[in-house]
Amino acid sequence: MTIDGTPDEIEKSWWYNSRTGEVEHGPESPSMNRIGPFASEEEARRAPETLAARSKAWEDEDRREDSWGGTP
């Protein structure tokens, strides 16, 4: 989801609270505990899995870049 930064759009988005494991509608908790924004409650609930998949993809990409021109 792309947020243009308007207060109305931010209030309508969903967030995952990494401290409590709860999903929030709108920015309820401090920003350091929020992951998002997400377009739906379901997307926010899947935040831990989404983050893990993205982290793995970045790690794999870094590994490919580090081995460029060499043996993988």
mmCIF file as Biopython writes it, N, C-alpha, C and O atoms, coordinates in Angstrom:
data_model
#
loop_
_atom_site.group_PDB
_atom_site.id
_atom_site.type_symbol
_atom_site.label_atom_id
_atom_site.label_alt_id
_atom_site.label_comp_id
_atom_site.label_asym_id
_atom_site.label_entity_id
_atom_site.label_seq_id
_atom_site.pdbx_PDB_ins_code
_atom_site.Cartn_x
_atom_site.Cartn_y
_atom_site.Cartn_z
_atom_site.occupancy
_atom_site.B_iso_or_equiv
_atom_site.auth_seq_id
_atom_site.auth_asym_id
_atom_site.pdbx_PDB_model_num
ATOM 1   N N  . MET A ? 1  ? 0.843  -1.176  0.000   1.0 0.0 1  A 1 
ATOM 2   C CA . MET A ? 1  ? 0.000  0.000   0.000   1.0 0.0 1  A 1 
ATOM 3   C C  . MET A ? 1  ? 0.884  1.234   0.000   1.0 0.0 1  A 1 
ATOM 4   O O  . MET A ? 1  ? 1.874  1.302   0.728   1.0 0.0 1  A 1 
ATOM 5   N N  . THR A ? 2  ? 0.532  2.174   -0.794  1.0 0.0 2  A 1 
ATOM 6   C CA . THR A ? 2  ? 1.263  3.430   -0.825  1.0 0.0 2  A 1 
ATOM 7   C C  . THR A ? 2  ? 0.472  4.470   -0.050  1.0 0.0 2  A 1 
ATOM 8   O O  . THR A ? 2  ? -0.710 4.691   -0.315  1.0 0.0 2  A 1 
ATOM 9   N N  . ILE A ? 3  ? 1.123  5.095   0.893   1.0 0.0 3  A 1 
ATOM 10  C CA . ILE A ? 3  ? 0.491  6.140   1.685   1.0 0.0 3  A 1 
ATOM 11  C C  . ILE A ? 3  ? 1.027  7.470   1.203   1.0 0.0 3  A 1 
ATOM 12  O O  . ILE A ? 3  ? 2.241  7.663   1.123   1.0 0.0 3  A 1 
ATOM 13  N N  . ASP A ? 4  ? 0.130  8.389   0.881   1.0 0.0 4  A 1 
ATOM 14  C CA . ASP A ? 4  ? 0.597  9.694   0.405   1.0 0.0 4  A 1 
ATOM 15  C C  . ASP A ? 4  ? 0.855  10.657  1.555   1.0 0.0 4  A 1 
ATOM 16  O O  . ASP A ? 4  ? 1.244  11.804  1.333   1.0 0.0 4  A 1 
ATOM 17  N N  . GLY A ? 5  ? 0.639  10.197  2.779   1.0 0.0 5  A 1 
ATOM 18  C CA . GLY A ? 5  ? 0.968  11.011  3.931   1.0 0.0 5  A 1 
ATOM 19  C C  . GLY A ? 5  ? -0.157 11.881  4.453   1.0 0.0 5  A 1 
ATOM 20  O O  . GLY A ? 5  ? 0.021  12.582  5.449   1.0 0.0 5  A 1 
ATOM 21  N N  . THR A ? 6  ? -1.316 11.852  3.801   1.0 0.0 6  A 1 
ATOM 22  C CA . THR A ? 6  ? -2.402 12.665  4.308   1.0 0.0 6  A 1 
ATOM 23  C C  . THR A ? 6  ? -2.929 12.045  5.601   1.0 0.0 6  A 1 
ATOM 24  O O  . THR A ? 6  ? -2.982 10.821  5.724   1.0 0.0 6  A 1 
ATOM 25  N N  . PRO A ? 7  ? -3.311 12.862  6.542   1.0 0.0 7  A 1 
ATOM 26  C CA . PRO A ? 7  ? -3.833 12.324  7.806   1.0 0.0 7  A 1 
ATOM 27  C C  . PRO A ? 7  ? -5.021 11.387  7.600   1.0 0.0 7  A 1 
ATOM 28  O O  . PRO A ? 7  ? -5.158 10.397  8.318   1.0 0.0 7  A 1 
ATOM 29  N N  . ASP A ? 8  ? -5.877 11.691  6.629   1.0 0.0 8  A 1 
ATOM 30  C CA . ASP A ? 8  ? -7.043 10.849  6.385   1.0 0.0 8  A 1 
ATOM 31  C C  . ASP A ? 8  ? -6.629 9.451   5.935   1.0 0.0 8  A 1 
ATOM 32  O O  . ASP A ? 8  ? -7.186 8.458   6.404   1.0 0.0 8  A 1 
ATOM 33  N N  . GLU A ? 9  ? -5.650 9.367   5.024   1.0 0.0 9  A 1 
ATOM 34  C CA . GLU A ? 9  ? -5.210 8.065   4.540   1.0 0.0 9  A 1 
ATOM 35  C C  . GLU A ? 9  ? -4.495 7.281   5.634   1.0 0.0 9  A 1 
ATOM 36  O O  . GLU A ? 9  ? -4.666 6.066   5.741   1.0 0.0 9  A 1 
ATOM 37  N N  . ILE A ? 10 ? -3.705 7.960   6.438   1.0 0.0 10 A 1 
ATOM 38  C CA . ILE A ? 10 ? -3.014 7.282   7.534   1.0 0.0 10 A 1 
ATOM 39  C C  . ILE A ? 10 ? -4.020 6.731   8.543   1.0 0.0 10 A 1 
ATOM 40  O O  . ILE A ? 10 ? -3.844 5.621   9.045   1.0 0.0 10 A 1 
ATOM 41  N N  . GLU A ? 11 ? -5.054 7.481   8.840   1.0 0.0 11 A 1 
ATOM 42  C CA . GLU A ? 11 ? -6.079 7.031   9.789   1.0 0.0 11 A 1 
ATOM 43  C C  . GLU A ? 11 ? -6.849 5.818   9.277   1.0 0.0 11 A 1 
ATOM 44  O O  . GLU A ? 11 ? -7.339 5.023   10.079  1.0 0.0 11 A 1 
ATOM 45  N N  . LYS A ? 12 ? -6.965 5.662   7.969   1.0 0.0 12 A 1 
ATOM 46  C CA . LYS A ? 12 ? -7.717 4.548   7.388   1.0 0.0 12 A 1 
ATOM 47  C C  . LYS A ? 12 ? -6.885 3.291   7.207   1.0 0.0 12 A 1 
ATOM 48  O O  . LYS A ? 12 ? -7.433 2.240   6.873   1.0 0.0 12 A 1 
ATOM 49  N N  . SER A ? 13 ? -5.590 3.369   7.415   1.0 0.0 13 A 1 
ATOM 50  C CA . SER A ? 13 ? -4.716 2.234   7.173   1.0 0.0 13 A 1 
ATOM 51  C C  . SER A ? 13 ? -4.634 1.319   8.391   1.0 0.0 13 A 1 
ATOM 52  O O  . SER A ? 13 ? -5.069 1.664   9.490   1.0 0.0 13 A 1 
ATOM 53  N N  . TRP A ? 14 ? -4.061 0.141   8.156   1.0 0.0 14 A 1 
ATOM 54  C CA . TRP A ? 14 ? -3.899 -0.873  9.201   1.0 0.0 14 A 1 
ATOM 55  C C  . TRP A ? 14 ? -2.429 -1.014  9.534   1.0 0.0 14 A 1 
ATOM 56  O O  . TRP A ? 14 ? -1.568 -0.854  8.668   1.0 0.0 14 A 1 
ATOM 57  N N  . TRP A ? 15 ? -2.143 -1.315  10.791  1.0 0.0 15 A 1 
ATOM 58  C CA . TRP A ? 15 ? -0.776 -1.420  11.283  1.0 0.0 15 A 1 
ATOM 59  C C  . TRP A ? 15 ? -0.635 -2.673  12.136  1.0 0.0 15 A 1 
ATOM 60  O O  . TRP A ? 15 ? -1.613 -3.146  12.715  1.0 0.0 15 A 1 
ATOM 61  N N  . TYR A ? 16 ? 0.557  -3.200  12.213  1.0 0.0 16 A 1 
ATOM 62  C CA . TYR A ? 16 ? 0.864  -4.317  13.098  1.0 0.0 16 A 1 
ATOM 63  C C  . TYR A ? 16 ? 1.743  -3.783  14.222  1.0 0.0 16 A 1 
ATOM 64  O O  . TYR A ? 16 ? 2.765  -3.145  13.966  1.0 0.0 16 A 1 
ATOM 65  N N  . ASN A ? 17 ? 1.353  -4.038  15.445  1.0 0.0 17 A 1 
ATOM 66  C CA . ASN A ? 17 ? 2.121  -3.596  16.599  1.0 0.0 17 A 1 
ATOM 67  C C  . ASN A ? 17 ? 3.104  -4.712  16.952  1.0 0.0 17 A 1 
ATOM 68  O O  . ASN A ? 17 ? 2.700  -5.781  17.410  1.0 0.0 17 A 1 
ATOM 69  N N  . SER A ? 18 ? 4.389  -4.459  16.736  1.0 0.0 18 A 1 
ATOM 70  C CA . SER A ? 18 ? 5.404  -5.490  16.957  1.0 0.0 18 A 1 
ATOM 71  C C  . SER A ? 18 ? 5.629  -5.794  18.441  1.0 0.0 18 A 1 
ATOM 72  O O  . SER A ? 18 ? 6.152  -6.857  18.776  1.0 0.0 18 A 1 
ATOM 73  N N  . ARG A ? 19 ? 5.249  -4.896  19.314  1.0 0.0 19 A 1 
ATOM 74  C CA . ARG A ? 19 ? 5.403  -5.130  20.749  1.0 0.0 19 A 1 
ATOM 75  C C  . ARG A ? 19 ? 4.299  -6.023  21.295  1.0 0.0 19 A 1 
ATOM 76  O O  . ARG A ? 19 ? 4.561  -6.934  22.080  1.0 0.0 19 A 1 
ATOM 77  N N  . THR A ? 20 ? 3.056  -5.759  20.879  1.0 0.0 20 A 1 
ATOM 78  C CA . THR A ? 20 ? 1.919  -6.505  21.419  1.0 0.0 20 A 1 
ATOM 79  C C  . THR A ? 20 ? 1.459  -7.654  20.518  1.0 0.0 20 A 1 
ATOM 80  O O  . THR A ? 20 ? 0.789  -8.579  20.977  1.0 0.0 20 A 1 
ATOM 81  N N  . GLY A ? 21 ? 1.825  -7.588  19.226  1.0 0.0 21 A 1 
ATOM 82  C CA . GLY A ? 21 ? 1.352  -8.602  18.278  1.0 0.0 21 A 1 
ATOM 83  C C  . GLY A ? 21 ? -0.070 -8.351  17.809  1.0 0.0 21 A 1 
ATOM 84  O O  . GLY A ? 21 ? -0.673 -9.206  17.160  1.0 0.0 21 A 1 
ATOM 85  N N  . GLU A ? 22 ? -0.609 -7.184  18.135  1.0 0.0 22 A 1 
ATOM 86  C CA . GLU A ? 22 ? -1.980 -6.842  17.770  1.0 0.0 22 A 1 
ATOM 87  C C  . GLU A ? 22 ? -2.015 -6.012  16.485  1.0 0.0 22 A 1 
ATOM 88  O O  . GLU A ? 22 ? -1.045 -5.344  16.127  1.0 0.0 22 A 1 
ATOM 89  N N  . VAL A ? 23 ? -3.152 -6.074  15.807  1.0 0.0 23 A 1 
ATOM 90  C CA . VAL A ? 23 ? -3.397 -5.263  14.623  1.0 0.0 23 A 1 
ATOM 91  C C  . VAL A ? 23 ? -4.161 -4.024  15.060  1.0 0.0 23 A 1 
ATOM 92  O O  . VAL A ? 23 ? -5.074 -4.101  15.882  1.0 0.0 23 A 1 
ATOM 93  N N  . GLU A ? 24 ? -3.778 -2.876  14.499  1.0 0.0 24 A 1 
ATOM 94  C CA . GLU A ? 24 ? -4.405 -1.604  14.863  1.0 0.0 24 A 1 
ATOM 95  C C  . GLU A ? 24 ? -4.957 -0.929  13.614  1.0 0.0 24 A 1 
ATOM 96  O O  . GLU A ? 24 ? -4.364 -1.001  12.538  1.0 0.0 24 A 1 
ATOM 97  N N  . HIS A ? 25 ? -6.090 -0.278  13.773  1.0 0.0 25 A 1 
ATOM 98  C CA . HIS A ? 25 ? -6.672 0.500   12.681  1.0 0.0 25 A 1 
ATOM 99  C C  . HIS A ? 25 ? -6.354 1.959   12.958  1.0 0.0 25 A 1 
ATOM 100 O O  . HIS A ? 25 ? -6.889 2.569   13.884  1.0 0.0 25 A 1 
ATOM 101 N N  . GLY A ? 26 ? -5.471 2.502   12.132  1.0 0.0 26 A 1 
ATOM 102 C CA . GLY A ? 26 ? -4.962 3.843   12.390  1.0 0.0 26 A 1 
ATOM 103 C C  . GLY A ? 26 ? -3.751 3.751   13.298  1.0 0.0 26 A 1 
ATOM 104 O O  . GLY A ? 26 ? -3.525 2.719   13.931  1.0 0.0 26 A 1 
ATOM 105 N N  . PRO A ? 27 ? -2.975 4.812   13.367  1.0 0.0 27 A 1 
ATOM 106 C CA . PRO A ? 27 ? -1.754 4.784   14.171  1.0 0.0 27 A 1 
ATOM 107 C C  . PRO A ? 27 ? -2.049 4.968   15.659  1.0 0.0 27 A 1 
ATOM 108 O O  . PRO A ? 27 ? -2.040 6.091   16.163  1.0 0.0 27 A 1 
ATOM 109 N N  . GLU A ? 28 ? -2.310 3.864   16.358  1.0 0.0 28 A 1 
ATOM 110 C CA . GLU A ? 28 ? -2.664 3.926   17.776  1.0 0.0 28 A 1 
ATOM 111 C C  . GLU A ? 28 ? -1.446 3.923   18.699  1.0 0.0 28 A 1 
ATOM 112 O O  . GLU A ? 28 ? -1.452 4.570   19.746  1.0 0.0 28 A 1 
ATOM 113 N N  . SER A ? 29 ? -0.419 3.204   18.310  1.0 0.0 29 A 1 
ATOM 114 C CA . SER A ? 29 ? 0.741  3.045   19.191  1.0 0.0 29 A 1 
ATOM 115 C C  . SER A ? 29 ? 1.914  3.884   18.687  1.0 0.0 29 A 1 
ATOM 116 O O  . SER A ? 29 ? 1.863  4.414   17.577  1.0 0.0 29 A 1 
ATOM 117 N N  . PRO A ? 30 ? 2.962  4.008   19.487  1.0 0.0 30 A 1 
ATOM 118 C CA . PRO A ? 30 ? 4.140  4.769   19.052  1.0 0.0 30 A 1 
ATOM 119 C C  . PRO A ? 30 ? 4.729  4.179   17.765  1.0 0.0 30 A 1 
ATOM 120 O O  . PRO A ? 30 ? 4.680  2.968   17.545  1.0 0.0 30 A 1 
ATOM 121 N N  . SER A ? 31 ? 5.282  5.049   16.926  1.0 0.0 31 A 1 
ATOM 122 C CA . SER A ? 31 ? 5.780  4.612   15.629  1.0 0.0 31 A 1 
ATOM 123 C C  . SER A ? 31 ? 6.865  3.541   15.740  1.0 0.0 31 A 1 
ATOM 124 O O  . SER A ? 31 ? 6.988  2.709   14.841  1.0 0.0 31 A 1 
ATOM 125 N N  . MET A ? 32 ? 7.646  3.536   16.805  1.0 0.0 32 A 1 
ATOM 126 C CA . MET A ? 32 ? 8.706  2.535   16.949  1.0 0.0 32 A 1 
ATOM 127 C C  . MET A ? 32 ? 8.144  1.122   17.110  1.0 0.0 32 A 1 
ATOM 128 O O  . MET A ? 32 ? 8.871  0.147   16.922  1.0 0.0 32 A 1 
ATOM 129 N N  . ASN A ? 33 ? 6.859  0.997   17.457  1.0 0.0 33 A 1 
ATOM 130 C CA . ASN A ? 33 ? 6.232  -0.311  17.623  1.0 0.0 33 A 1 
ATOM 131 C C  . ASN A ? 33 ? 5.345  -0.708  16.447  1.0 0.0 33 A 1 
ATOM 132 O O  . ASN A ? 33 ? 4.824  -1.822  16.414  1.0 0.0 33 A 1 
ATOM 133 N N  . ARG A ? 34 ? 5.170  0.191   15.485  1.0 0.0 34 A 1 
ATOM 134 C CA . ARG A ? 34 ? 4.243  -0.059  14.377  1.0 0.0 34 A 1 
ATOM 135 C C  . ARG A ? 34 ? 4.967  -0.520  13.129  1.0 0.0 34 A 1 
ATOM 136 O O  . ARG A ? 34 ? 6.028  -0.002  12.777  1.0 0.0 34 A 1 
ATOM 137 N N  . ILE A ? 35 ? 4.376  -1.505  12.465  1.0 0.0 35 A 1 
ATOM 138 C CA . ILE A ? 35 ? 4.827  -1.949  11.157  1.0 0.0 35 A 1 
ATOM 139 C C  . ILE A ? 35 ? 3.668  -1.703  10.197  1.0 0.0 35 A 1 
ATOM 140 O O  . ILE A ? 35 ? 2.532  -2.088  10.472  1.0 0.0 35 A 1 
ATOM 141 N N  . GLY A ? 36 ? 3.960  -1.071  9.090   1.0 0.0 36 A 1 
ATOM 142 C CA . GLY A ? 36 ? 2.908  -0.794  8.126   1.0 0.0 36 A 1 
ATOM 143 C C  . GLY A ? 36 ? 3.195  0.498   7.419   1.0 0.0 36 A 1 
ATOM 144 O O  . GLY A ? 36 ? 4.310  1.012   7.497   1.0 0.0 36 A 1 
ATOM 145 N N  . PRO A ? 37 ? 2.263  1.010   6.763   1.0 0.0 37 A 1 
ATOM 146 C CA . PRO A ? 37 ? 0.838  0.693   6.791   1.0 0.0 37 A 1 
ATOM 147 C C  . PRO A ? 37 ? 0.479  -0.426  5.827   1.0 0.0 37 A 1 
ATOM 148 O O  . PRO A ? 37 ? 1.219  -0.734  4.893   1.0 0.0 37 A 1 
ATOM 149 N N  . PHE A ? 38 ? -0.668 -1.020  6.080   1.0 0.0 38 A 1 
ATOM 150 C CA . PHE A ? 38 ? -1.224 -2.067  5.240   1.0 0.0 38 A 1 
ATOM 151 C C  . PHE A ? 38 ? -2.608 -1.646  4.785   1.0 0.0 38 A 1 
ATOM 152 O O  . PHE A ? 38 ? -3.286 -0.866  5.454   1.0 0.0 38 A 1 
ATOM 153 N N  . ALA A ? 39 ? -3.019 -2.171  3.640   1.0 0.0 39 A 1 
ATOM 154 C CA . ALA A ? 39 ? -4.311 -1.806  3.061   1.0 0.0 39 A 1 
ATOM 155 C C  . ALA A ? 39 ? -5.482 -2.492  3.756   1.0 0.0 39 A 1 
ATOM 156 O O  . ALA A ? 39 ? -6.612 -2.009  3.694   1.0 0.0 39 A 1 
ATOM 157 N N  . SER A ? 40 ? -5.214 -3.624  4.422   1.0 0.0 40 A 1 
ATOM 158 C CA . SER A ? 40 ? -6.312 -4.354  5.052   1.0 0.0 40 A 1 
ATOM 159 C C  . SER A ? 40 ? -5.860 -4.939  6.389   1.0 0.0 40 A 1 
ATOM 160 O O  . SER A ? 40 ? -4.667 -5.034  6.677   1.0 0.0 40 A 1 
ATOM 161 N N  . GLU A ? 41 ? -6.826 -5.316  7.173   1.0 0.0 41 A 1 
ATOM 162 C CA . GLU A ? 41 ? -6.545 -5.945  8.462   1.0 0.0 41 A 1 
ATOM 163 C C  . GLU A ? 41 ? -5.809 -7.267  8.251   1.0 0.0 41 A 1 
ATOM 164 O O  . GLU A ? 41 ? -4.876 -7.583  8.990   1.0 0.0 41 A 1 
ATOM 165 N N  . GLU A ? 42 ? -6.222 -8.033  7.254   1.0 0.0 42 A 1 
ATOM 166 C CA . GLU A ? 42 ? -5.585 -9.323  6.970   1.0 0.0 42 A 1 
ATOM 167 C C  . GLU A ? 42 ? -4.112 -9.149  6.597   1.0 0.0 42 A 1 
ATOM 168 O O  . GLU A ? 42 ? -3.264 -9.914  7.055   1.0 0.0 42 A 1 
ATOM 169 N N  . GLU A ? 43 ? -3.805 -8.151  5.773   1.0 0.0 43 A 1 
ATOM 170 C CA . GLU A ? 43 ? -2.406 -7.893  5.416   1.0 0.0 43 A 1 
ATOM 171 C C  . GLU A ? 43 ? -1.598 -7.549  6.669   1.0 0.0 43 A 1 
ATOM 172 O O  . GLU A ? 43 ? -0.467 -8.010  6.826   1.0 0.0 43 A 1 
ATOM 173 N N  . ALA A ? 44 ? -2.166 -6.754  7.542   1.0 0.0 44 A 1 
ATOM 174 C CA . ALA A ? 44 ? -1.468 -6.381  8.774   1.0 0.0 44 A 1 
ATOM 175 C C  . ALA A ? 44 ? -1.243 -7.609  9.662   1.0 0.0 44 A 1 
ATOM 176 O O  . ALA A ? 44 ? -0.192 -7.717  10.294  1.0 0.0 44 A 1 
ATOM 177 N N  . ARG A ? 45 ? -2.194 -8.524  9.722   1.0 0.0 45 A 1 
ATOM 178 C CA . ARG A ? 45 ? -2.033 -9.744  10.514  1.0 0.0 45 A 1 
ATOM 179 C C  . ARG A ? 45 ? -0.890 -10.601 9.999   1.0 0.0 45 A 1 
ATOM 180 O O  . ARG A ? 45 ? -0.245 -11.311 10.771  1.0 0.0 45 A 1 
ATOM 181 N N  . ARG A ? 46 ? -0.635 -10.539 8.700   1.0 0.0 46 A 1 
ATOM 182 C CA . ARG A ? 46 ? 0.444  -11.328 8.091   1.0 0.0 46 A 1 
ATOM 183 C C  . ARG A ? 46 ? 1.790  -10.598 8.122   1.0 0.0 46 A 1 
ATOM 184 O O  . ARG A ? 46 ? 2.748  -11.066 7.508   1.0 0.0 46 A 1 
ATOM 185 N N  . ALA A ? 47 ? 1.885  -9.479  8.813   1.0 0.0 47 A 1 
ATOM 186 C CA . ALA A ? 47 ? 3.113  -8.680  8.833   1.0 0.0 47 A 1 
ATOM 187 C C  . ALA A ? 47 ? 4.353  -9.486  9.213   1.0 0.0 47 A 1 
ATOM 188 O O  . ALA A ? 47 ? 5.371  -9.356  8.532   1.0 0.0 47 A 1 
ATOM 189 N N  . PRO A ? 48 ? 4.327  -10.310 10.260  1.0 0.0 48 A 1 
ATOM 190 C CA . PRO A ? 48 ? 5.544  -11.061 10.598  1.0 0.0 48 A 1 
ATOM 191 C C  . PRO A ? 48 ? 6.017  -11.967 9.454   1.0 0.0 48 A 1 
ATOM 192 O O  . PRO A ? 48 ? 7.215  -12.059 9.188   1.0 0.0 48 A 1 
ATOM 193 N N  . GLU A ? 49 ? 5.075  -12.634 8.782   1.0 0.0 49 A 1 
ATOM 194 C CA . GLU A ? 49 ? 5.440  -13.506 7.669   1.0 0.0 49 A 1 
ATOM 195 C C  . GLU A ? 49 ? 5.958  -12.684 6.484   1.0 0.0 49 A 1 
ATOM 196 O O  . GLU A ? 49 ? 6.912  -13.079 5.815   1.0 0.0 49 A 1 
ATOM 197 N N  . THR A ? 50 ? 5.321  -11.543 6.235   1.0 0.0 50 A 1 
ATOM 198 C CA . THR A ? 50 ? 5.745  -10.671 5.145   1.0 0.0 50 A 1 
ATOM 199 C C  . THR A ? 50 ? 7.157  -10.165 5.391   1.0 0.0 50 A 1 
ATOM 200 O O  . THR A ? 50 ? 7.988  -10.162 4.483   1.0 0.0 50 A 1 
ATOM 201 N N  . LEU A ? 51 ? 7.428  -9.738  6.619   1.0 0.0 51 A 1 
ATOM 202 C CA . LEU A ? 51 ? 8.772  -9.256  6.960   1.0 0.0 51 A 1 
ATOM 203 C C  . LEU A ? 51 ? 9.816  -10.360 6.829   1.0 0.0 51 A 1 
ATOM 204 O O  . LEU A ? 51 ? 10.915 -10.119 6.329   1.0 0.0 51 A 1 
ATOM 205 N N  . ALA A ? 52 ? 9.482  -11.556 7.272   1.0 0.0 52 A 1 
ATOM 206 C CA . ALA A ? 52 ? 10.428 -12.670 7.172   1.0 0.0 52 A 1 
ATOM 207 C C  . ALA A ? 52 ? 10.733 -12.996 5.711   1.0 0.0 52 A 1 
ATOM 208 O O  . ALA A ? 52 ? 11.887 -13.238 5.358   1.0 0.0 52 A 1 
ATOM 209 N N  . ALA A ? 53 ? 9.711  -13.002 4.865   1.0 0.0 53 A 1 
ATOM 210 C CA . ALA A ? 53 ? 9.918  -13.301 3.444   1.0 0.0 53 A 1 
ATOM 211 C C  . ALA A ? 53 ? 10.767 -12.219 2.781   1.0 0.0 53 A 1 
ATOM 212 O O  . ALA A ? 53 ? 11.665 -12.529 1.997   1.0 0.0 53 A 1 
ATOM 213 N N  . ARG A ? 54 ? 10.490 -10.957 3.089   1.0 0.0 54 A 1 
ATOM 214 C CA . ARG A ? 54 ? 11.279 -9.868  2.505   1.0 0.0 54 A 1 
ATOM 215 C C  . ARG A ? 54 ? 12.720 -9.917  2.996   1.0 0.0 54 A 1 
ATOM 216 O O  . ARG A ? 54 ? 13.650 -9.692  2.222   1.0 0.0 54 A 1 
ATOM 217 N N  . SER A ? 55 ? 12.905 -10.205 4.258   1.0 0.0 55 A 1 
ATOM 218 C CA . SER A ? 55 ? 14.246 -10.289 4.814   1.0 0.0 55 A 1 
ATOM 219 C C  . SER A ? 55 ? 15.047 -11.400 4.134   1.0 0.0 55 A 1 
ATOM 220 O O  . SER A ? 55 ? 16.223 -11.222 3.815   1.0 0.0 55 A 1 
ATOM 221 N N  . LYS A ? 56 ? 14.401 -12.546 3.915   1.0 0.0 56 A 1 
ATOM 222 C CA . LYS A ? 56 ? 15.064 -13.659 3.232   1.0 0.0 56 A 1 
ATOM 223 C C  . LYS A ? 56 ? 15.419 -13.267 1.813   1.0 0.0 56 A 1 
ATOM 224 O O  . LYS A ? 56 ? 16.518 -13.571 1.349   1.0 0.0 56 A 1 
ATOM 225 N N  . ALA A ? 57 ? 14.515 -12.599 1.111   1.0 0.0 57 A 1 
ATOM 226 C CA . ALA A ? 57 ? 14.773 -12.180 -0.269  1.0 0.0 57 A 1 
ATOM 227 C C  . ALA A ? 57 ? 15.957 -11.208 -0.312  1.0 0.0 57 A 1 
ATOM 228 O O  . ALA A ? 57 ? 16.804 -11.309 -1.199  1.0 0.0 57 A 1 
ATOM 229 N N  . TRP A ? 58 ? 16.022 -10.274 0.633   1.0 0.0 58 A 1 
ATOM 230 C CA . TRP A ? 58 ? 17.144 -9.327  0.675   1.0 0.0 58 A 1 
ATOM 231 C C  . TRP A ? 58 ? 18.453 -10.054 0.977   1.0 0.0 58 A 1 
ATOM 232 O O  . TRP A ? 58 ? 19.490 -9.754  0.385   1.0 0.0 58 A 1 
ATOM 233 N N  . GLU A ? 59 ? 18.397 -11.011 1.901   1.0 0.0 59 A 1 
ATOM 234 C CA . GLU A ? 59 ? 19.584 -11.787 2.233   1.0 0.0 59 A 1 
ATOM 235 C C  . GLU A ? 59 ? 20.078 -12.564 1.017   1.0 0.0 59 A 1 
ATOM 236 O O  . GLU A ? 59 ? 21.277 -12.598 0.742   1.0 0.0 59 A 1 
ATOM 237 N N  . ASP A ? 60 ? 19.153 -13.187 0.291   1.0 0.0 60 A 1 
ATOM 238 C CA . ASP A ? 60 ? 19.514 -13.935 -0.918  1.0 0.0 60 A 1 
ATOM 239 C C  . ASP A ? 60 ? 20.119 -13.005 -1.967  1.0 0.0 60 A 1 
ATOM 240 O O  . ASP A ? 60 ? 21.104 -13.350 -2.621  1.0 0.0 60 A 1 
ATOM 241 N N  . GLU A ? 61 ? 19.525 -11.833 -2.120  1.0 0.0 61 A 1 
ATOM 242 C CA . GLU A ? 61 ? 20.050 -10.864 -3.085  1.0 0.0 61 A 1 
ATOM 243 C C  . GLU A ? 61 ? 21.462 -10.414 -2.690  1.0 0.0 61 A 1 
ATOM 244 O O  . GLU A ? 61 ? 22.348 -10.326 -3.541  1.0 0.0 61 A 1 
ATOM 245 N N  . ASP A ? 62 ? 21.668 -10.133 -1.411  1.0 0.0 62 A 1 
ATOM 246 C CA . ASP A ? 62 ? 22.999 -9.743  -0.938  1.0 0.0 62 A 1 
ATOM 247 C C  . ASP A ? 62 ? 24.014 -10.848 -1.200  1.0 0.0 62 A 1 
ATOM 248 O O  . ASP A ? 62 ? 25.146 -10.577 -1.601  1.0 0.0 62 A 1 
ATOM 249 N N  . ARG A ? 63 ? 23.603 -12.101 -0.971  1.0 0.0 63 A 1 
ATOM 250 C CA . ARG A ? 63 ? 24.500 -13.229 -1.182  1.0 0.0 63 A 1 
ATOM 251 C C  . ARG A ? 63 ? 24.881 -13.327 -2.662  1.0 0.0 63 A 1 
ATOM 252 O O  . ARG A ? 63 ? 26.042 -13.578 -2.986  1.0 0.0 63 A 1 
ATOM 253 N N  . ARG A ? 64 ? 23.904 -13.129 -3.565  1.0 0.0 64 A 1 
ATOM 254 C CA . ARG A ? 64 ? 24.190 -13.157 -5.008  1.0 0.0 64 A 1 
ATOM 255 C C  . ARG A ? 64 ? 25.135 -12.022 -5.391  1.0 0.0 64 A 1 
ATOM 256 O O  . ARG A ? 64 ? 26.074 -12.227 -6.161  1.0 0.0 64 A 1 
ATOM 257 N N  . GLU A ? 65 ? 24.890 -10.834 -4.861  1.0 0.0 65 A 1 
ATOM 258 C CA . GLU A ? 65 ? 25.745 -9.696  -5.169  1.0 0.0 65 A 1 
ATOM 259 C C  . GLU A ? 65 ? 27.157 -9.901  -4.627  1.0 0.0 65 A 1 
ATOM 260 O O  . GLU A ? 65 ? 28.130 -9.545  -5.292  1.0 0.0 65 A 1 
ATOM 261 N N  . ASP A ? 66 ? 27.281 -10.468 -3.435  1.0 0.0 66 A 1 
ATOM 262 C CA . ASP A ? 66 ? 28.592 -10.706 -2.845  1.0 0.0 66 A 1 
ATOM 263 C C  . ASP A ? 66 ? 29.398 -11.731 -3.632  1.0 0.0 66 A 1 
ATOM 264 O O  . ASP A ? 66 ? 30.628 -11.689 -3.629  1.0 0.0 66 A 1 
ATOM 265 N N  . SER A ? 67 ? 28.713 -12.649 -4.305  1.0 0.0 67 A 1 
ATOM 266 C CA . SER A ? 67 ? 29.415 -13.686 -5.052  1.0 0.0 67 A 1 
ATOM 267 C C  . SER A ? 67 ? 29.510 -13.356 -6.542  1.0 0.0 67 A 1 
ATOM 268 O O  . SER A ? 67 ? 29.910 -14.213 -7.330  1.0 0.0 67 A 1 
ATOM 269 N N  . TRP A ? 68 ? 29.158 -12.148 -6.942  1.0 0.0 68 A 1 
ATOM 270 C CA . TRP A ? 68 ? 29.209 -11.761 -8.334  1.0 0.0 68 A 1 
ATOM 271 C C  . TRP A ? 68 ? 30.610 -11.915 -8.876  1.0 0.0 68 A 1 
ATOM 272 O O  . TRP A ? 68 ? 31.576 -11.409 -8.306  1.0 0.0 68 A 1 
ATOM 273 N N  . GLY A ? 69 ? 30.706 -12.621 -9.985  1.0 0.0 69 A 1 
ATOM 274 C CA . GLY A ? 69 ? 31.993 -12.847 -10.615 1.0 0.0 69 A 1 
ATOM 275 C C  . GLY A ? 69 ? 32.782 -13.967 -9.968  1.0 0.0 69 A 1 
ATOM 276 O O  . GLY A ? 69 ? 33.862 -14.325 -10.437 1.0 0.0 69 A 1 
ATOM 277 N N  . GLY A ? 70 ? 32.248 -14.517 -8.896  1.0 0.0 70 A 1 
ATOM 278 C CA . GLY A ? 70 ? 32.941 -15.609 -8.213  1.0 0.0 70 A 1 
ATOM 279 C C  . GLY A ? 70 ? 32.075 -16.856 -8.211  1.0 0.0 70 A 1 
ATOM 280 O O  . GLY A ? 70 ? 31.147 -16.984 -9.009  1.0 0.0 70 A 1 
ATOM 281 N N  . THR A ? 71 ? 32.378 -17.739 -7.340  1.0 0.0 71 A 1 
ATOM 282 C CA . THR A ? 71 ? 31.599 -18.959 -7.207  1.0 0.0 71 A 1 
ATOM 283 C C  . THR A ? 71 ? 30.502 -18.722 -6.179  1.0 0.0 71 A 1 
ATOM 284 O O  . THR A ? 71 ? 30.799 -18.315 -5.056  1.0 0.0 71 A 1 
ATOM 285 N N  . PRO A ? 72 ? 29.246 -18.963 -6.532  1.0 0.0 72 A 1 
ATOM 286 C CA . PRO A ? 72 ? 28.150 -18.746 -5.570  1.0 0.0 72 A 1 
ATOM 287 C C  . PRO A ? 72 ? 28.213 -19.659 -4.378  1.0 0.0 72 A 1 
ATOM 288 O O  . PRO A ? 72 ? 27.357 -19.584 -3.497  1.0 0.0 72 A 1 
#
